[in-house]
Amino acid sequence: MQIGFIGLGQMGRPMVERLKGAGHSLKVYNRTRSSSEVAARPEEVLDAQVVITMLADDAAVRAVWLDSGLAARLPKGAIHLNMATVSMAIARQLAAAQGAAYVSAPVFGRPPVAAQGQLDIIAAGPKAALEKCDPLFKVLGKQVFVVGTQAEKANAVKIARNFLLATVIESLGEAFALVRKCGVAPADFLDILGSTSLGSPAYKNYGKMIVEQAWTPAQFAMPLGLKDVQLALATAAEAGCPLPSGELIQKHLKEAIAAGRAGQDWAALAGKLAADAGL
C-alpha cells in the first residue's frame, strides 16, 4: 500500500520500519524533521491509501491534524488510521472532521514490542475500512481486537486498560514498600508473585523494574502515565462512572513529577511510594 505516516516518536519510528520492511511504500512526516527522508510539509503524506497518525496526545493531534486543516484535505477514498491514545472527545472530533473513513486503533506495547511487530491492537471503525487496514495490522501486531463500528469505543478500551496498568503499578509499589519495611527482600517477594496466582506479565515485568529500580531510560515517561490516568478520569466523569482509585493515583503521579521524577518511567511511582515509607 501507499501509506502516509505522521509521528516519529518512540512508537512511531519502529512502526514505520516494520511497514517498510513488509514492502509498503511510505511518506513520513514529523514535526521535528530528523532526516531528508522525512517530508518537509505534512500535506505531502496525504497522497496515500491510508494515513496513520501516531502523535503524543490530544494537543498534538489537534495541532497537526485538526487545527491545521489537514483532516479536511484527506481524499475521500483514503482512510485516516489513528493509532495513538487520545481522549473520547478527540476521537469523536476525528471521526467527524473528514469525509474519508476514520479508524481508531490504539495499541498496547512498548517500543521494543513495536519493533518486533508484536503489538496488541484495539480497533474500531467502519467494517470496510477495518478490512482495508487489516494487512497493516498483521505487520504491526500479533493480535487485533475489533470492538465495534464507532471509533471511540477503541479509545475507551485503551483508556480503561491503561488505567488498570496504573493501578497495578500503584498496588505493586505499595506492596513492595510494605514487605521491605517488614524486612523481606524485594527479589524474594517478586519470585513469590511470579510463582503464584499473580504471575501475569504485568506483575512480573513491572515487579522486576521495581526490584531493580530501573526507572531510566523511560520507555513510558511519568507525564505520559499521568496523561493516561487523567484520560481515564475524564472518560469516567463523562460516563458517570466513579473512579476513586484514579484520583489517588493522579495525586501520587503529580507528587512524583513535582519531586523531580518527570524523566523517569511511570514504574518509578513505586520509588515515590517507597520514599513516602521512609525507604
Contacts in CASP RR format, 6 or more apart in sequence:
PFRMAT RR
TARGET T0000
AUTHOR 0000-0000-0000
METHOD contacts of the structure
MODEL  1
MQIGFIGLGQMGRPMVERLKGAGHSLKVYNRTRSSSEVAARPEEVLDAQV
VITMLADDAAVRAVWLDSGLAARLPKGAIHLNMATVSMAIARQLAAAQGA
AYVSAPVFGRPPVAAQGQLDIIAAGPKAALEKCDPLFKVLGKQVFVVGTQ
AEKANAVKIARNFLLATVIESLGEAFALVRKCGVAPADFLDILGSTSLGS
PAYKNYGKMIVEQAWTPAQFAMPLGLKDVQLALATAAEAGCPLPSGELIQ
KHLKEAIAAGRAGQDWAALAGKLAADAGL
1 24 0 8 1.000
1 25 0 8 1.000
1 48 0 8 1.000
1 49 0 8 1.000
1 50 0 8 1.000
1 135 0 8 1.000
1 136 0 8 1.000
2 24 0 8 1.000
2 25 0 8 1.000
2 27 0 8 1.000
2 47 0 8 1.000
2 48 0 8 1.000
2 49 0 8 1.000
3 19 0 8 1.000
3 24 0 8 1.000
3 25 0 8 1.000
3 26 0 8 1.000
3 27 0 8 1.000
3 48 0 8 1.000
3 49 0 8 1.000
3 50 0 8 1.000
3 51 0 8 1.000
3 52 0 8 1.000
3 136 0 8 1.000
4 26 0 8 1.000
4 27 0 8 1.000
4 28 0 8 1.000
4 29 0 8 1.000
4 45 0 8 1.000
4 46 0 8 1.000
4 48 0 8 1.000
4 50 0 8 1.000
4 51 0 8 1.000
4 52 0 8 1.000
5 12 0 8 1.000
5 15 0 8 1.000
5 16 0 8 1.000
5 19 0 8 1.000
5 26 0 8 1.000
5 27 0 8 1.000
5 28 0 8 1.000
5 29 0 8 1.000
5 45 0 8 1.000
5 51 0 8 1.000
5 52 0 8 1.000
5 54 0 8 1.000
6 28 0 8 1.000
6 29 0 8 1.000
6 30 0 8 1.000
6 42 0 8 1.000
6 45 0 8 1.000
6 51 0 8 1.000
6 52 0 8 1.000
6 53 0 8 1.000
6 54 0 8 1.000
6 55 0 8 1.000
6 64 0 8 1.000
6 65 0 8 1.000
7 28 0 8 1.000
7 29 0 8 1.000
7 30 0 8 1.000
7 31 0 8 1.000
7 53 0 8 1.000
7 54 0 8 1.000
7 55 0 8 1.000
8 16 0 8 1.000
8 28 0 8 1.000
8 30 0 8 1.000
8 32 0 8 1.000
8 34 0 8 1.000
8 38 0 8 1.000
9 30 0 8 1.000
9 54 0 8 1.000
9 56 0 8 1.000
10 111 0 8 1.000
10 219 0 8 1.000
11 54 0 8 1.000
11 107 0 8 1.000
11 111 0 8 1.000
11 114 0 8 1.000
12 54 0 8 1.000
12 114 0 8 1.000
13 111 0 8 1.000
14 111 0 8 1.000
14 112 0 8 1.000
14 114 0 8 1.000
14 115 0 8 1.000
15 52 0 8 1.000
15 54 0 8 1.000
15 83 0 8 1.000
15 114 0 8 1.000
15 140 0 8 1.000
16 26 0 8 1.000
16 28 0 8 1.000
17 115 0 8 1.000
18 114 0 8 1.000
18 115 0 8 1.000
18 117 0 8 1.000
18 139 0 8 1.000
18 140 0 8 1.000
19 26 0 8 1.000
19 136 0 8 1.000
19 139 0 8 1.000
19 140 0 8 1.000
20 26 0 8 1.000
22 139 0 8 1.000
24 136 0 8 1.000
24 139 0 8 1.000
27 39 0 8 1.000
27 44 0 8 1.000
27 45 0 8 1.000
27 47 0 8 1.000
27 48 0 8 1.000
28 37 0 8 1.000
28 38 0 8 1.000
28 39 0 8 1.000
28 45 0 8 1.000
29 38 0 8 1.000
29 39 0 8 1.000
29 41 0 8 1.000
29 42 0 8 1.000
29 44 0 8 1.000
29 45 0 8 1.000
30 38 0 8 1.000
31 60 0 8 1.000
31 64 0 8 1.000
33 40 0 8 1.000
39 45 0 8 1.000
42 64 0 8 1.000
42 68 0 8 1.000
42 70 0 8 1.000
43 70 0 8 1.000
43 73 0 8 1.000
45 51 0 8 1.000
46 70 0 8 1.000
46 73 0 8 1.000
46 74 0 8 1.000
46 75 0 8 1.000
46 78 0 8 1.000
47 75 0 8 1.000
48 78 0 8 1.000
49 77 0 8 1.000
49 78 0 8 1.000
49 79 0 8 1.000
49 132 0 8 1.000
50 78 0 8 1.000
50 79 0 8 1.000
50 80 0 8 1.000
50 81 0 8 1.000
50 132 0 8 1.000
50 133 0 8 1.000
50 136 0 8 1.000
51 74 0 8 1.000
51 78 0 8 1.000
51 79 0 8 1.000
51 80 0 8 1.000
51 81 0 8 1.000
52 81 0 8 1.000
52 82 0 8 1.000
52 83 0 8 1.000
52 136 0 8 1.000
53 61 0 8 1.000
53 64 0 8 1.000
53 65 0 8 1.000
53 80 0 8 1.000
53 81 0 8 1.000
53 82 0 8 1.000
53 83 0 8 1.000
53 84 0 8 1.000
54 83 0 8 1.000
54 84 0 8 1.000
55 61 0 8 1.000
55 64 0 8 1.000
55 65 0 8 1.000
55 84 0 8 1.000
56 84 0 8 1.000
56 224 0 8 1.000
57 84 0 8 1.000
57 85 0 8 1.000
57 86 0 8 1.000
57 227 0 8 1.000
58 86 0 8 1.000
58 87 0 8 1.000
58 89 0 8 1.000
58 90 0 8 1.000
61 82 0 8 1.000
61 84 0 8 1.000
61 86 0 8 1.000
61 90 0 8 1.000
61 94 0 8 1.000
62 90 0 8 1.000
64 70 0 8 1.000
65 71 0 8 1.000
65 80 0 8 1.000
65 94 0 8 1.000
65 97 0 8 1.000
66 93 0 8 1.000
66 94 0 8 1.000
66 97 0 8 1.000
71 80 0 8 1.000
71 94 0 8 1.000
71 97 0 8 1.000
71 98 0 8 1.000
72 97 0 8 1.000
72 98 0 8 1.000
74 80 0 8 1.000
74 98 0 8 1.000
74 99 0 8 1.000
74 100 0 8 1.000
75 100 0 8 1.000
76 99 0 8 1.000
76 100 0 8 1.000
77 100 0 8 1.000
77 101 0 8 1.000
78 100 0 8 1.000
78 101 0 8 1.000
79 100 0 8 1.000
79 101 0 8 1.000
79 102 0 8 1.000
79 103 0 8 1.000
79 129 0 8 1.000
79 132 0 8 1.000
79 133 0 8 1.000
80 94 0 8 1.000
80 98 0 8 1.000
80 100 0 8 1.000
80 101 0 8 1.000
80 102 0 8 1.000
80 103 0 8 1.000
81 103 0 8 1.000
81 105 0 8 1.000
81 133 0 8 1.000
81 136 0 8 1.000
82 91 0 8 1.000
82 94 0 8 1.000
82 102 0 8 1.000
82 103 0 8 1.000
82 104 0 8 1.000
82 105 0 8 1.000
82 106 0 8 1.000
82 151 0 8 1.000
83 105 0 8 1.000
83 106 0 8 1.000
83 107 0 8 1.000
83 121 0 8 1.000
83 140 0 8 1.000
84 106 0 8 1.000
85 106 0 8 1.000
85 155 0 8 1.000
85 158 0 8 1.000
85 159 0 8 1.000
85 162 0 8 1.000
85 227 0 8 1.000
85 228 0 8 1.000
85 231 0 8 1.000
86 94 0 8 1.000
86 106 0 8 1.000
86 155 0 8 1.000
86 231 0 8 1.000
87 155 0 8 1.000
87 159 0 8 1.000
87 231 0 8 1.000
87 234 0 8 1.000
87 235 0 8 1.000
88 152 0 8 1.000
88 155 0 8 1.000
88 156 0 8 1.000
88 159 0 8 1.000
88 234 0 8 1.000
88 235 0 8 1.000
88 238 0 8 1.000
89 234 0 8 1.000
91 104 0 8 1.000
91 151 0 8 1.000
91 152 0 8 1.000
91 154 0 8 1.000
91 155 0 8 1.000
92 152 0 8 1.000
94 102 0 8 1.000
94 104 0 8 1.000
94 151 0 8 1.000
95 102 0 8 1.000
95 104 0 8 1.000
95 150 0 8 1.000
95 151 0 8 1.000
95 152 0 8 1.000
101 125 0 8 1.000
101 126 0 8 1.000
101 128 0 8 1.000
101 129 0 8 1.000
102 125 0 8 1.000
102 126 0 8 1.000
102 129 0 8 1.000
102 151 0 8 1.000
103 123 0 8 1.000
103 124 0 8 1.000
103 125 0 8 1.000
103 126 0 8 1.000
103 129 0 8 1.000
103 130 0 8 1.000
103 133 0 8 1.000
103 151 0 8 1.000
104 123 0 8 1.000
104 124 0 8 1.000
104 125 0 8 1.000
104 151 0 8 1.000
104 152 0 8 1.000
104 153 0 8 1.000
104 154 0 8 1.000
104 155 0 8 1.000
105 121 0 8 1.000
105 122 0 8 1.000
105 123 0 8 1.000
105 124 0 8 1.000
105 133 0 8 1.000
105 137 0 8 1.000
105 144 0 8 1.000
105 154 0 8 1.000
106 121 0 8 1.000
106 122 0 8 1.000
106 154 0 8 1.000
106 155 0 8 1.000
106 157 0 8 1.000
106 158 0 8 1.000
107 114 0 8 1.000
107 119 0 8 1.000
107 120 0 8 1.000
107 121 0 8 1.000
107 122 0 8 1.000
107 140 0 8 1.000
107 141 0 8 1.000
108 119 0 8 1.000
108 120 0 8 1.000
108 121 0 8 1.000
108 122 0 8 1.000
108 158 0 8 1.000
108 161 0 8 1.000
109 118 0 8 1.000
109 119 0 8 1.000
109 120 0 8 1.000
110 219 0 8 1.000
110 220 0 8 1.000
111 219 0 8 1.000
112 219 0 8 1.000
113 119 0 8 1.000
114 140 0 8 1.000
117 139 0 8 1.000
117 140 0 8 1.000
117 141 0 8 1.000
117 142 0 8 1.000
118 141 0 8 1.000
118 142 0 8 1.000
119 140 0 8 1.000
119 141 0 8 1.000
119 142 0 8 1.000
120 141 0 8 1.000
120 142 0 8 1.000
120 143 0 8 1.000
120 145 0 8 1.000
121 137 0 8 1.000
121 140 0 8 1.000
121 141 0 8 1.000
121 143 0 8 1.000
121 144 0 8 1.000
121 145 0 8 1.000
122 144 0 8 1.000
122 145 0 8 1.000
122 147 0 8 1.000
122 154 0 8 1.000
122 157 0 8 1.000
122 158 0 8 1.000
122 161 0 8 1.000
123 130 0 8 1.000
123 133 0 8 1.000
123 137 0 8 1.000
123 144 0 8 1.000
123 145 0 8 1.000
123 146 0 8 1.000
123 147 0 8 1.000
123 154 0 8 1.000
124 130 0 8 1.000
124 146 0 8 1.000
124 147 0 8 1.000
124 148 0 8 1.000
124 149 0 8 1.000
124 150 0 8 1.000
124 151 0 8 1.000
124 152 0 8 1.000
124 153 0 8 1.000
124 154 0 8 1.000
125 148 0 8 1.000
125 149 0 8 1.000
125 150 0 8 1.000
125 151 0 8 1.000
125 154 0 8 1.000
126 149 0 8 1.000
127 149 0 8 1.000
130 146 0 8 1.000
134 144 0 8 1.000
137 144 0 8 1.000
145 157 0 8 1.000
147 153 0 8 1.000
147 154 0 8 1.000
147 157 0 8 1.000
148 154 0 8 1.000
156 235 0 8 1.000
159 228 0 8 1.000
159 231 0 8 1.000
159 232 0 8 1.000
159 235 0 8 1.000
160 232 0 8 1.000
160 235 0 8 1.000
162 225 0 8 1.000
162 228 0 8 1.000
162 229 0 8 1.000
162 231 0 8 1.000
162 232 0 8 1.000
163 228 0 8 1.000
163 229 0 8 1.000
163 232 0 8 1.000
163 243 0 8 1.000
163 246 0 8 1.000
165 202 0 8 1.000
165 206 0 8 1.000
166 225 0 8 1.000
166 228 0 8 1.000
166 229 0 8 1.000
166 232 0 8 1.000
166 246 0 8 1.000
166 249 0 8 1.000
166 253 0 8 1.000
166 266 0 8 1.000
167 245 0 8 1.000
167 246 0 8 1.000
167 249 0 8 1.000
168 202 0 8 1.000
168 203 0 8 1.000
168 206 0 8 1.000
169 206 0 8 1.000
169 266 0 8 1.000
169 267 0 8 1.000
169 269 0 8 1.000
169 270 0 8 1.000
170 245 0 8 1.000
170 248 0 8 1.000
170 249 0 8 1.000
170 252 0 8 1.000
170 269 0 8 1.000
170 273 0 8 1.000
172 203 0 8 1.000
172 206 0 8 1.000
172 207 0 8 1.000
172 210 0 8 1.000
172 270 0 8 1.000
173 210 0 8 1.000
173 269 0 8 1.000
173 270 0 8 1.000
173 271 0 8 1.000
173 273 0 8 1.000
173 274 0 8 1.000
174 273 0 8 1.000
175 189 0 8 1.000
176 186 0 8 1.000
176 189 0 8 1.000
176 207 0 8 1.000
176 210 0 8 1.000
176 211 0 8 1.000
176 270 0 8 1.000
176 274 0 8 1.000
177 270 0 8 1.000
177 273 0 8 1.000
177 274 0 8 1.000
177 276 0 8 1.000
177 277 0 8 1.000
177 279 0 8 1.000
178 277 0 8 1.000
179 186 0 8 1.000
179 189 0 8 1.000
180 186 0 8 1.000
180 274 0 8 1.000
180 277 0 8 1.000
180 279 0 8 1.000
181 277 0 8 1.000
181 279 0 8 1.000
186 210 0 8 1.000
186 211 0 8 1.000
187 211 0 8 1.000
190 204 0 8 1.000
190 207 0 8 1.000
190 208 0 8 1.000
190 210 0 8 1.000
190 211 0 8 1.000
193 199 0 8 1.000
193 203 0 8 1.000
193 204 0 8 1.000
193 207 0 8 1.000
194 203 0 8 1.000
194 204 0 8 1.000
206 267 0 8 1.000
206 270 0 8 1.000
207 267 0 8 1.000
208 214 0 8 1.000
209 215 0 8 1.000
209 265 0 8 1.000
209 267 0 8 1.000
209 270 0 8 1.000
210 267 0 8 1.000
210 270 0 8 1.000
210 271 0 8 1.000
213 271 0 8 1.000
214 265 0 8 1.000
214 267 0 8 1.000
215 261 0 8 1.000
215 264 0 8 1.000
215 265 0 8 1.000
215 267 0 8 1.000
215 268 0 8 1.000
215 271 0 8 1.000
216 263 0 8 1.000
216 264 0 8 1.000
216 265 0 8 1.000
217 265 0 8 1.000
218 263 0 8 1.000
218 264 0 8 1.000
218 265 0 8 1.000
218 266 0 8 1.000
219 265 0 8 1.000
220 265 0 8 1.000
220 266 0 8 1.000
221 262 0 8 1.000
221 263 0 8 1.000
221 264 0 8 1.000
221 265 0 8 1.000
221 266 0 8 1.000
222 253 0 8 1.000
222 256 0 8 1.000
222 257 0 8 1.000
222 261 0 8 1.000
222 262 0 8 1.000
222 263 0 8 1.000
222 264 0 8 1.000
222 265 0 8 1.000
222 266 0 8 1.000
222 268 0 8 1.000
222 269 0 8 1.000
223 257 0 8 1.000
223 262 0 8 1.000
223 263 0 8 1.000
224 266 0 8 1.000
225 253 0 8 1.000
225 266 0 8 1.000
226 250 0 8 1.000
226 253 0 8 1.000
226 254 0 8 1.000
226 257 0 8 1.000
226 266 0 8 1.000
229 246 0 8 1.000
229 249 0 8 1.000
229 250 0 8 1.000
229 253 0 8 1.000
230 250 0 8 1.000
232 243 0 8 1.000
232 246 0 8 1.000
233 243 0 8 1.000
233 246 0 8 1.000
233 247 0 8 1.000
233 250 0 8 1.000
235 241 0 8 1.000
236 242 0 8 1.000
236 243 0 8 1.000
249 269 0 8 1.000
252 269 0 8 1.000
252 272 0 8 1.000
252 273 0 8 1.000
253 266 0 8 1.000
253 269 0 8 1.000
255 272 0 8 1.000
256 264 0 8 1.000
256 268 0 8 1.000
256 269 0 8 1.000
256 271 0 8 1.000
256 272 0 8 1.000
259 272 0 8 1.000
259 275 0 8 1.000
261 268 0 8 1.000
261 271 0 8 1.000
261 272 0 8 1.000
END
